[in-house]
Amino acid sequence: MDLGLDGRTAVITGRSMGIGMAVATSLAAERITVNAASPGLVATEWRQGWAQMVADDKGVTREELLTGYTAALGAFAGRWVETSEIADVVTFLASDRAAYINGTIIDVDGGITANAR
C-alpha cells in the first residue's frame, strides 16, 4: 500500500483502534508507524464555560467542581487535559524518537482509562 508517506508517521486521534491497528499492520513494512492519542476530557472553551455555569448553580468554585467531577471519573489530577498536552503526545508520536512505537493507543486522560479497568 503506497500512501506517499515514505518513512513518516501517521497519527490517529480518538478511539479508531480497529482501523488504526489494521493500517499499522499494513504500513509497518514501509516503516510507517500508526498510533493513536486518545484524549479524555479536554479543557475547551465550551467545557470551561459549562463548568463555571454548573459550579455557579451548585454554589461552589469551578476548581472545587472540577476536582470532584474528575475524581469521580478517575482522573485524580483534579482537572481536564489541556490541548497542549495532547499536542505534546502527538508531536512525540510523530517524531523520530517514537520510531519503534507502532500500533498503540496512548490515553491522555489523567488515569480515567486505567481506573476503569
NORGI-V606861 format. One record per residue. N is the residue number from 1. RES is the residue in one letter. PHI is phi in whole degrees, 0 to 359 (none if undefined). OMEGA is omega in whole degrees, -180 to 180 (NA if undefined). Layout:
BEGIN
N|RES|PHI|OMEGA  N|RES|PHI|OMEGA
END
This chain:
BEGIN
1|M|none|-179  2|D|251|179  3|L|254|-179  4|G|72|-178  5|L|250|-173  6|D|329|176  7|G|71|-179  8|R|250|-177  9|T|241|171  10|A|254|-179  11|V|244|178  12|I|253|175  13|T|254|178  14|G|89|-175  15|R|262|179  16|S|265|-170  17|M|300|-177  18|G|301|179  19|I|295|-179  20|G|300|-179  21|M|291|177  22|A|296|179  23|V|291|179  24|A|301|179  25|T|295|-178  26|S|294|-174  27|L|264|-177  28|A|302|-179  29|A|295|179  30|E|266|180  31|R|61|175  32|I|250|-180  33|T|262|179  34|V|229|-180  35|N|223|-180  36|A|235|169  37|A|255|-176  38|S|248|-177  39|P|284|173  40|G|272|180  41|L|283|-175  42|V|266|-179  43|A|283|177  44|T|276|178  45|E|300|180  46|W|297|-177  47|R|294|177  48|Q|297|177  49|G|296|178  50|W|298|-179  51|A|298|179  52|Q|294|179  53|M|297|180  54|V|294|179  55|A|299|178  56|D|300|179  57|D|297|-178  58|K|270|180  59|G|73|177  60|V|235|175  61|T|282|177  62|R|299|-179  63|E|296|178  64|E|296|178  65|L|298|-178  66|L|297|180  67|T|299|179  68|G|292|-177  69|Y|295|-178  70|T|289|177  71|A|296|179  72|A|297|178  73|L|275|180  74|G|104|176  75|A|263|-170  76|F|281|175  77|A|288|179  78|G|75|-179  79|R|203|175  80|W|270|177  81|V|284|177  82|E|276|179  83|T|301|179  84|S|294|179  85|E|289|176  86|I|292|178  87|A|300|178  88|D|298|179  89|V|295|-180  90|V|297|178  91|T|299|177  92|F|299|-178  93|L|299|-180  94|A|274|-176  95|S|268|176  96|D|295|180  97|R|294|180  98|A|254|-174  99|A|299|-178  100|Y|260|176  101|I|264|-177  102|N|210|174  103|G|75|-178  104|T|232|174  105|I|248|172  106|I|251|179  107|D|281|179  108|V|247|-171  109|D|227|177  110|G|67|178  111|G|105|-179  112|I|302|-178  113|T|296|180  114|A|297|-179  115|N|284|180  116|A|276|-177  117|R|280|NA
END
